[in-house]
């Protein structure tokens, strides 16, 4: 590998030249890097060793009716059918009266791990005596949070192993996701513990398992709205309930069930400038909270209705981090017409349930591939070299020929252009 020493100290132009020369990039490849670098100053602000911007498409999902308020929902994703499925699921639920969504307290958990503990029970008693003082120390480390009505709420301790004790501190982070402020507060508490108790601290870090920052949503759909492909709505509802049951019983199915939910959730989290990796890790931990990994959503029959429910940790922010510096995030907040992190949580969890409904509805009525196929073929023919004007015709020809591979797409495109040229 070539020497890239102190790459971060170079200007953007120098970085591009350095990579181009060392990796022997073609003129076309160099131009791709340059053309994709849309905001160099922002990129340098956000990450290290910035060279270019890697873009994902953003679309709008429609038909969301949540707590009697209608929303447009920006979604950032590279996967075909996600936005369409989201709108489809939301439209069905809107006809049934929409979603009822709510949130719990917005508390994040910070952890301080103490190691080399000789007497765990004794140490916990000593920490409990210091609880009030430790909470004050944490709040003093970030006084502006306390002034805004946030700050510490409680401190709990428990034994992890004979030599390990953990302190969990719950912090109200207000409208931010709060990672940096939490870590600052934890480090202050850790320093006090080391000074007063002479206790060795292994680490101080927030947890992304935000069990004190939950969002939930429900919907109630009459059978008649579920009729599809000759199946009665009641039959479709029963099949969805059974599919939901399988996701509670089988981990292999649960993983894919939850991936479908996260298709929608991640897309909105990204569009809102939040950390989708944190949301993913917390969601999957929550899915396994009872000792077995299960589907996050549940569907059941109540009278003549299909009732869906989804609850999960959603510690998203409305301010702070990349939210405040990426212009598109502010625009997306305006499109959603949201005014708080709680409202954003309610939208995101509702999108997850709508996405889940659309996926299950497709699975039990026609199979998932039929709904995906046209959008997948669209990507395939573009990759084969079709332009926008040729795209729809080529997709139809691929479907007629029952072909799904890039070689067939290229041949069909070549044949089409020859025929078009010859009249």
Secondary structure, DSSP 8 states (H G I E B T S, - for coil): ----TTGGGS-HHHHHHHHHHHTT--HHHHHHHHHH---HHHHHHHSSS--------EEEEEEEEETTEEEEEEEE-SSTTHHHHHHHHHHHHHHTT-BEEEE---EEEEEEEE-S-S-HHHHHHHHHHTHHHHHHHHHHHTHHHHHTT-EEEEEEEEEEETTEEEEEEEEE-TTB--HHHHHHHHHHHHHHHHHHH---EEEEEE-S--TTSEEEEEEEEEGGGG-BTTB-HHHHHHHHHHHHHHHHH-HHHHHHHHHHHHHHHHHHHHHTT--HHHHHHHHHHHHTTTSS---SEEEEEETTEEEEEEEEE----SBSGGGGT-HHHHHHHHHHT--SHHHHHHHHHHHHHHHHHHHHHHHHHT-HHHHHHHHHHHHHHHHHT--HHHHHHHHHHHHHHT--SHHHHHHHHHHHHHHHHT-
